Amino acid sequence: MSDGRQGGYLIEFIQVGNAVKVSAVDPKTGLEVSIVGSPLMSRDQLSRAAVQKLEYRLSKAQK
């Protein structure tokens, strides 16, 4: 995924029982967030949710 910055984000998917843990990392700052979602959701949907959370946390860190 990319946010318009060079480099984008690192995304990792781990299936844990009947859920999927999705981690998103900003390689520039090292900030990492994770979400837990349904394995029935597409990887794109899960990625977008994780990236939205990461971008929110990045905006909070800049204040």
TIVO-2410 file (N, C-alpha, C; in nm, 3 decimals):
# residues 63
REC num residu      c1      c2      c3 atome chaine
REC   1      M   0.085  -0.117   0.000     N      A
REC   1      M   0.000   0.000   0.000    CA      A
REC   1      M   0.090   0.123   0.000     C      A
REC   2      S   0.041   0.227  -0.054     N      A
REC   2      S   0.119   0.350  -0.057    CA      A
REC   2      S   0.031   0.468  -0.020     C      A
REC   3      D   0.089   0.562   0.050     N      A
REC   3      D   0.015   0.679   0.092    CA      A
REC   3      D   0.056   0.801   0.012     C      A
REC   4      G   0.129   0.783  -0.097     N      A
REC   4      G   0.177   0.895  -0.175    CA      A
REC   4      G   0.320   0.931  -0.141     C      A
REC   5      R   0.367   0.882  -0.026     N      A
REC   5      R   0.507   0.904   0.009    CA      A
REC   5      R   0.589   0.793  -0.053     C      A
REC   6      Q   0.715   0.822  -0.072     N      A
REC   6      Q   0.803   0.720  -0.129    CA      A
REC   6      Q   0.823   0.611  -0.025     C      A
REC   7      G   0.806   0.487  -0.063     N      A
REC   7      G   0.827   0.375   0.028    CA      A
REC   7      G   0.701   0.305   0.070     C      A
REC   8      G   0.594   0.377   0.096     N      A
REC   8      G   0.467   0.316   0.134    CA      A
REC   8      G   0.473   0.253   0.272     C      A
REC   9      Y   0.389   0.154   0.297     N      A
REC   9      Y   0.380   0.088   0.426    CA      A
REC   9      Y   0.404  -0.061   0.410     C      A
REC  10      L   0.445  -0.124   0.518     N      A
REC  10      L   0.460  -0.269   0.521    CA      A
REC  10      L   0.335  -0.327   0.585     C      A
REC  11      I   0.277  -0.429   0.522     N      A
REC  11      I   0.154  -0.491   0.571    CA      A
REC  11      I   0.181  -0.639   0.592     C      A
REC  12      E   0.134  -0.692   0.707     N      A
REC  12      E   0.152  -0.834   0.738    CA      A
REC  12      E   0.018  -0.892   0.780     C      A
REC  13      F  -0.014  -1.011   0.729     N      A
REC  13      F  -0.138  -1.081   0.763    CA      A
REC  13      F  -0.102  -1.209   0.837     C      A
REC  14      I  -0.169  -1.233   0.952     N      A
REC  14      I  -0.149  -1.357   1.027    CA      A
REC  14      I  -0.287  -1.410   1.065     C      A
REC  15      Q  -0.317  -1.532   1.020     N      A
REC  15      Q  -0.445  -1.595   1.057    CA      A
REC  15      Q  -0.430  -1.657   1.195     C      A
REC  16      V  -0.520  -1.619   1.285     N      A
REC  16      V  -0.520  -1.670   1.422    CA      A
REC  16      V  -0.660  -1.726   1.447     C      A
REC  17      G  -0.673  -1.855   1.435     N      A
REC  17      G  -0.803  -1.917   1.452    CA      A
REC  17      G  -0.902  -1.865   1.350     C      A
REC  18      N  -1.014  -1.810   1.395     N      A
REC  18      N  -1.116  -1.760   1.304    CA      A
REC  18      N  -1.107  -1.608   1.288     C      A
REC  19      A  -0.986  -1.553   1.297     N      A
REC  19      A  -0.963  -1.410   1.279    CA      A
REC  19      A  -0.831  -1.389   1.206     C      A
REC  20      V  -0.814  -1.270   1.151     N      A
REC  20      V  -0.690  -1.234   1.084    CA      A
REC  20      V  -0.634  -1.110   1.152     C      A
REC  21      K  -0.510  -1.120   1.198     N      A
REC  21      K  -0.441  -1.004   1.255    CA      A
REC  21      K  -0.364  -0.938   1.141     C      A
REC  22      V  -0.387  -0.808   1.124     N      A
REC  22      V  -0.320  -0.732   1.019    CA      A
REC  22      V  -0.236  -0.624   1.086     C      A
REC  23      S  -0.106  -0.627   1.058     N      A
REC  23      S  -0.015  -0.525   1.111    CA      A
REC  23      S   0.028  -0.435   0.997     C      A
REC  24      A   0.035  -0.305   1.025     N      A
REC  24      A   0.083  -0.207   0.927    CA      A
REC  24      A   0.197  -0.129   0.993     C      A
REC  25      V   0.308  -0.115   0.921     N      A
REC  25      V   0.426  -0.048   0.974    CA      A
REC  25      V   0.467   0.063   0.879     C      A
REC  26      D   0.497   0.180   0.937     N      A
REC  26      D   0.555   0.289   0.860    CA      A
REC  26      D   0.706   0.272   0.868     C      A
REC  27      P   0.772   0.238   0.757     N      A
REC  27      P   0.916   0.212   0.762    CA      A
REC  27      P   0.999   0.336   0.797     C      A
REC  28      K   0.944   0.453   0.773     N      A
REC  28      K   1.018   0.576   0.803    CA      A
REC  28      K   1.028   0.600   0.953     C      A
REC  29      T   0.917   0.582   1.025     N      A
REC  29      T   0.915   0.610   1.168    CA      A
REC  29      T   0.924   0.484   1.254     C      A
REC  30      G   0.893   0.368   1.195     N      A
REC  30      G   0.891   0.244   1.270    CA      A
REC  30      G   0.762   0.224   1.348     C      A
REC  31      L   0.667   0.316   1.335     N      A
REC  31      L   0.539   0.304   1.405    CA      A
REC  31      L   0.462   0.186   1.349     C      A
REC  32      E   0.409   0.103   1.439     N      A
REC  32      E   0.333  -0.015   1.398    CA      A
REC  32      E   0.197  -0.016   1.466     C      A
REC  33      V   0.095  -0.051   1.391     N      A
REC  33      V  -0.039  -0.069   1.447    CA      A
REC  33      V  -0.091  -0.204   1.398     C      A
REC  34      S  -0.192  -0.254   1.467     N      A
REC  34      S  -0.254  -0.378   1.421    CA      A
REC  34      S  -0.404  -0.373   1.442     C      A
REC  35      I  -0.473  -0.450   1.362     N      A
REC  35      I  -0.617  -0.465   1.374    CA      A
REC  35      I  -0.647  -0.614   1.367     C      A
REC  36      V  -0.765  -0.651   1.408     N      A
REC  36      V  -0.812  -0.789   1.395    CA      A
REC  36      V  -0.940  -0.785   1.314     C      A
REC  37      G  -0.945  -0.867   1.210     N      A
REC  37      G  -1.061  -0.869   1.123    CA      A
REC  37      G  -1.106  -1.010   1.089     C      A
REC  38      S  -1.212  -1.017   1.016     N      A
REC  38      S  -1.269  -1.144   0.972    CA      A
REC  38      S  -1.191  -1.199   0.853     C      A
REC  39      P  -1.166  -1.328   0.850     N      A
REC  39      P  -1.101  -1.388   0.733    CA      A
REC  39      P  -1.191  -1.385   0.610     C      A
REC  40      L  -1.318  -1.351   0.627     N      A
REC  40      L  -1.409  -1.340   0.513    CA      A
REC  40      L  -1.390  -1.209   0.437     C      A
REC  41      M  -1.325  -1.112   0.503     N      A
REC  41      M  -1.298  -0.983   0.437    CA      A
REC  41      M  -1.179  -1.000   0.342     C      A
REC  42      S  -1.177  -0.920   0.237     N      A
REC  42      S  -1.066  -0.928   0.142    CA      A
REC  42      S  -0.941  -0.867   0.205     C      A
REC  43      R  -0.825  -0.907   0.153     N      A
REC  43      R  -0.700  -0.850   0.201    CA      A
REC  43      R  -0.696  -0.700   0.177     C      A
REC  44      D  -0.756  -0.656   0.069     N      A
REC  44      D  -0.760  -0.513   0.039    CA      A
REC  44      D  -0.838  -0.438   0.146     C      A
REC  45      Q  -0.953  -0.490   0.185     N      A
REC  45      Q  -1.033  -0.426   0.289    CA      A
REC  45      Q  -0.958  -0.422   0.422     C      A
REC  46      L  -0.895  -0.533   0.457     N      A
REC  46      L  -0.820  -0.540   0.582    CA      A
REC  46      L  -0.700  -0.444   0.578     C      A
REC  47      S  -0.632  -0.439   0.464     N      A
REC  47      S  -0.517  -0.349   0.449    CA      A
REC  47      S  -0.559  -0.204   0.465     C      A
REC  48      R  -0.669  -0.168   0.400     N      A
REC  48      R  -0.717  -0.029   0.410    CA      A
REC  48      R  -0.749   0.010   0.553     C      A
REC  49      A  -0.812  -0.080   0.627     N      A
REC  49      A  -0.845  -0.051   0.767    CA      A
REC  49      A  -0.718  -0.033   0.850     C      A
REC  50      A  -0.619  -0.118   0.829     N      A
REC  50      A  -0.494  -0.107   0.904    CA      A
REC  50      A  -0.420   0.022   0.866     C      A
REC  51      V  -0.418   0.056   0.739     N      A
REC  51      V  -0.349   0.177   0.694    CA      A
REC  51      V  -0.420   0.302   0.748     C      A
REC  52      Q  -0.553   0.300   0.751     N      A
REC  52      Q  -0.627   0.413   0.807    CA      A
REC  52      Q  -0.590   0.434   0.953     C      A
REC  53      K  -0.580   0.325   1.028     N      A
REC  53      K  -0.542   0.335   1.168    CA      A
REC  53      K  -0.399   0.387   1.181     C      A
REC  54      L  -0.309   0.338   1.096     N      A
REC  54      L  -0.170   0.384   1.099    CA      A
REC  54      L  -0.161   0.532   1.067     C      A
REC  55      E  -0.233   0.576   0.965     N      A
REC  55      E  -0.229   0.718   0.929    CA      A
REC  55      E  -0.287   0.805   1.041     C      A
REC  56      Y  -0.389   0.756   1.110     N      A
REC  56      Y  -0.444   0.829   1.224    CA      A
REC  56      Y  -0.338   0.842   1.334     C      A
REC  57      R  -0.271   0.732   1.364     N      A
REC  57      R  -0.168   0.735   1.468    CA      A
REC  57      R  -0.051   0.823   1.428     C      A
REC  58      L  -0.014   0.823   1.300     N      A
REC  58      L   0.094   0.911   1.251    CA      A
REC  58      L   0.055   1.058   1.267     C      A
REC  59      S  -0.071   1.089   1.237     N      A
REC  59      S  -0.115   1.228   1.250    CA      A
REC  59      S  -0.115   1.271   1.397     C      A
REC  60      K  -0.151   1.180   1.488     N      A
REC  60      K  -0.150   1.211   1.630    CA      A
REC  60      K  -0.006   1.230   1.681     C      A
REC  61      A   0.087   1.153   1.627     N      A
REC  61      A   0.227   1.160   1.670    CA      A
REC  61      A   0.292   1.293   1.628     C      A
REC  62      Q   0.241   1.354   1.523     N      A
REC  62      Q   0.298   1.479   1.473    CA      A
REC  62      Q   0.253   1.600   1.555     C      A
REC  63      K   0.149   1.585   1.635     N      A
REC  63      K   0.095   1.698   1.713    CA      A
REC  63      K   0.167   1.714   1.844     C      A
***
